[in-house]
Amino acid sequence: VQLVESGGGLVQPGGSLRLSCAASGFTFSSYAMRWYRQAPGKERELVATISSAGGSRNYADSVKGRFTISRNNAKNTVYLQMNSLRPEDTAVYYCNAGGSTWWGQGTQVTVSS
């Protein structure tokens, strides 16, 4: 199993980023997918979840209305569109398959002026 996150970087407050997570080694379309984040000195936090077919999405209150999770089952990829970014969104972002123990290496998002 591989989960490879990409798309992170340094962005100014109010800016946008789109994260991607490419999955392989399992039946992607059978799993709900999740994005988590972990800021320095803090516990890992669930940010967004999307059901296996993409029809159901849930968000942490802290990102609701600013972040959008989506997926393309033909490409085995899940995305996180992040708009109106704030300094408190700074963290390493990870994708996860359905609450499994499979994790990628993460991608760093830094929001700073």
C-alpha positions in Angstrom: 0.0 0.0 0.0 1.2 3.5 -0.9 -0.3 6.9 -0.2 1.7 9.8 -1.6 0.7 13.3 -0.7 1.7 16.4 -2.7 0.8 20.0 -3.3 1.9 21.6 0.0 4.0 24.7 0.2 4.2 28.2 1.6 1.3 30.5 1.0 0.2 33.9 2.3 -2.9 34.2 4.6 -6.0 34.2 2.4 -4.4 32.1 -0.3 -5.2 28.7 -1.7 -3.6 25.3 -2.1 -4.8 22.0 -3.6 -3.4 18.9 -2.0 -3.4 15.5 -3.8 -3.0 12.0 -2.5 -2.2 9.2 -5.0 -3.1 5.8 -3.7 -2.0 2.3 -4.8 -1.9 -1.2 -3.5 -5.5 -1.5 -2.4 -9.0 -1.1 -3.9 -9.3 2.6 -3.6 -12.9 2.8 -4.7 -13.9 0.6 -1.7 -12.6 2.9 0.9 -13.7 6.2 2.5 -10.7 8.5 2.5 -9.7 11.1 5.1 -7.4 14.0 5.3 -5.7 14.7 8.7 -3.3 17.3 9.8 -0.7 17.7 12.6 0.7 20.9 13.7 3.9 21.1 15.8 3.3 20.1 19.4 -0.3 19.1 18.7 -2.2 15.8 18.1 -3.2 14.7 14.7 -6.6 16.2 13.7 -9.2 14.8 11.3 -9.9 17.5 8.8 -12.2 16.0 6.2 -13.7 12.7 5.1 -15.3 11.5 1.8 -17.2 8.3 1.3 -16.1 5.7 -1.1 -18.3 6.9 -4.0 -17.8 10.5 -3.1 -21.5 11.2 -2.2 -20.9 12.1 1.4 -18.4 14.5 2.8 -17.7 15.7 6.4 -15.5 18.5 7.7 -14.0 19.7 10.9 -15.7 22.8 12.1 -12.4 24.7 11.8 -12.3 24.2 8.1 -15.9 24.1 7.1 -16.8 26.4 4.3 -13.1 26.9 3.4 -11.9 23.4 2.5 -13.4 20.9 0.0 -12.5 17.2 -0.2 -13.0 15.4 -3.5 -11.9 12.2 -5.2 -11.4 10.6 -8.6 -11.7 6.9 -8.3 -10.5 6.4 -11.9 -7.2 8.0 -10.9 -7.1 6.5 -7.4 -6.6 10.1 -6.0 -8.2 12.1 -3.3 -7.9 15.9 -3.2 -8.2 18.7 -0.6 -8.9 22.2 -2.0 -8.0 24.7 0.7 -9.1 28.3 0.3 -9.0 31.3 2.6 -6.0 29.8 4.4 -5.1 31.0 7.9 -1.9 30.8 9.9 -3.5 28.2 12.1 -3.9 25.9 9.1 -0.1 25.4 9.2 0.6 21.7 9.6 1.7 18.6 7.9 -1.3 17.1 6.0 -1.8 13.4 5.6 -4.2 11.2 3.8 -5.6 8.0 5.2 -7.7 5.2 3.9 -10.8 4.5 5.9 -9.3 4.7 9.3 -6.7 2.1 8.4 -3.1 2.1 9.6 -1.9 3.2 6.1 -0.4 6.6 6.1 1.6 8.6 3.6 4.7 10.7 4.4 2.6 13.9 4.5 2.9 17.3 2.8 3.9 20.5 4.7 1.5 23.4 4.5 2.8 26.7 5.8 0.6 29.8 5.9 2.6 32.9 6.7 3.1 36.4 5.4 
